C-alpha cells in the first residue's frame, strides 16, 4: 500500500494504559504500522513539563506488542533505560535529538546494549551538525550493530519560521551520501510542529527517497499531555498515507533511461565547465591578493563586494535562477576568495 515504506506511529508520550491501548488498536485496524512508537521517558527543557510516565509504561508496550502483533519502540536516554527495555524484550529503541549531541551519552547507551540484533534508530542532533549525527552512527557501526536507521526530525530554527524545526534537507542528503546503505526515516511531526504541515513534509521526504515516516498519532490529541498540536488521529494518518504520492526509485522504461542519460551527460559537461570557471576566477582572485599585499591594502573591499552582489542579482532578474540561491553562491565564492587572499597576505 505504501510502496514498502516503513511506518512508525503512535503517541508522543505514554500517558495511560487506556490511551496507548486505544491508539494502538485503531492504528492496527487502520494502518497496521511497522512499529508502535511511544515515549516512556521524555527529555523536557522545563522541569514542570510532562516528562513521561516512566518504567510503569513498559508492561503496556509489551501488551500492545503481544495483543496486536505490532513491534514497539521507545526512546532511551541513558544506560538504565536500555537495561530496562532489553530486560523486557522491547523490539527497538531510538536515541533522541538531545542525547545525540553528547557523545558520552551515546557511548554509554551503546555499552549497555548487549543485544546486537536490536533495531536502533538515531535521530539527528538538535542543531544542524552533521558530524555529531555521523559520529553517533559510526559509534554504533564500530560496536558491531547492523540494524541501524537514521531519523530526520529537523533542526532548531535560529530564525522565525512557520515550522517547529527547519528541515535543512541538504543534511540528510549528505548523510545518505556518507552512508549509502543507511535507511533514513523522516519525522514530519517534529519538523512541522502542527498537523496542517505534516503532509507537505512527508511528501518531500518521499520525493527525496527516504525509507519511511515516523508520525506521532494519538486517539485524542487535543487532550494529549505533550505536543498535542502535531499529533494526528489514527484515521487522519490513514487518510494522509492514502493521499501521499509514493514514487518509484527506478523504472524499466528504456526511453526514460535514454532521455535521463542524455540530460545527465549535459549536466556533467556543465559541471566540469563550472569547475574550470571557478578555477579561473580564484586564480584572478589570488592575483588580486598579491596586488593588495604589495600595496598594503585590506582584503575586504566593501564597495566592490556590494557592486558584485547588486550587479549579479540584477543580471539574474530575467533568468529562472532564484535570487536567494544566487546570493548564497556569491557569498560562498566571496568567502573562499577572502580566505585565499588572507593566506597570501599573511604568508
Rosetta blueprint (number, residue, H / E / L):
1 X L
2 X L
3 X L
4 X L
5 X L
6 X E
7 X E
8 X E
9 X E
10 X E
11 X L
12 X L
13 X E
14 X L
15 X L
16 X L
17 X H
18 X H
19 X H
20 X H
21 X H
22 X H
23 X H
24 X H
25 X H
26 X H
27 X H
28 X H
29 X H
30 X H
31 X L
32 X L
33 X L
34 X L
35 X E
36 X E
37 X E
38 X L
39 X E
40 X L
41 X L
42 X L
43 X L
44 X L
45 X L
46 X L
47 X L
48 X L
49 X L
50 X L
51 X L
52 X L
53 X L
54 X H
55 X H
56 X H
57 X H
58 X H
59 X H
60 X H
61 X H
62 X H
63 X H
64 X H
65 X H
66 X H
67 X H
68 X H
69 X L
70 X L
71 X E
72 X E
73 X E
74 X E
75 X E
76 X E
77 X L
78 X L
79 X H
80 X H
81 X H
82 X H
83 X H
84 X H
85 X H
86 X H
87 X H
88 X L
89 X L
90 X L
91 X L
92 X E
93 X E
94 X E
95 X E
96 X L
97 X H
98 X H
99 X H
100 X H
101 X L
102 X L
103 X H
104 X H
105 X H
106 X H
107 X H
108 X H
109 X H
110 X H
111 X H
112 X H
113 X L
114 X L
115 X L
116 X L
117 X L
118 X L
119 X E
120 X E
121 X E
122 X E
123 X E
124 X L
125 X L
126 X L
127 X L
128 X L
129 X L
130 X H
131 X H
132 X H
133 X H
134 X H
135 X H
136 X H
137 X H
138 X H
139 X H
140 X H
141 X H
142 X H
143 X L
144 X L
145 X L
146 X L
147 X L
148 X E
149 X E
150 X E
151 X E
152 X E
153 X L
154 X L
155 X E
156 X E
157 X L
158 X L
159 X L
160 X L
161 X L
162 X L
163 X L
164 X L
165 X E
166 X E
167 X L
168 X L
169 X H
170 X H
171 X H
172 X H
173 X H
174 X H
175 X H
176 X H
177 X H
178 X H
179 X L
180 X L
181 X L
182 X L
183 X E
184 X E
185 X E
186 X E
187 X L
188 X H
189 X H
190 X H
191 X H
192 X H
193 X L
194 X L
195 X H
196 X H
197 X H
198 X H
199 X H
200 X H
201 X H
202 X H
203 X H
204 X H
205 X H
206 X H
207 X H
208 X L
209 X L
210 X L
211 X L
212 X E
213 X E
214 X E
215 X E
216 X E
217 X E
218 X L
219 X L
220 X L
221 X H
222 X H
223 X H
224 X L
225 X L
226 X L
227 X L
228 X H
229 X H
230 X H
231 X L
232 X E
233 X L
234 X H
235 X H
236 X H
237 X H
238 X H
239 X H
240 X H
241 X H
242 X H
243 X H
244 X L
245 X L
246 X L
247 X L
248 X L
249 X L
250 X L
251 X L
252 X L
253 X L
254 X H
255 X H
256 X H
257 X H
258 X H
259 X H
260 X H
261 X H
262 X H
263 X H
264 X H
265 X H
266 X H
267 X H
268 X H
269 X H
270 X H
271 X H
272 X H
273 X H
274 X H
275 X H
276 X H
277 X H
278 X H
279 X H
280 X H
281 X H
282 X H
283 X H
284 X H
285 X H
286 X H
287 X H
288 X H
289 X H
290 X H
291 X H
292 X H
293 X H
294 X H
295 X H
296 X L
297 X L
298 X L
299 X L
300 X L
301 X L
302 X H
303 X H
304 X H
305 X H
306 X H
307 X H
308 X H
309 X H
310 X H
311 X H
312 X H
313 X H
314 X H
315 X H
316 X L
317 X L
318 X L
319 X L
320 X L
321 X L
322 X L
323 X H
324 X H
325 X H
326 X H
327 X H
328 X H
329 X H
330 X H
331 X H
332 X H
333 X H
334 X H
335 X H
336 X H
337 X H
338 X H
339 X H
340 X H
341 X H
342 X H
343 X H
344 X H
345 X H
346 X H
347 X L
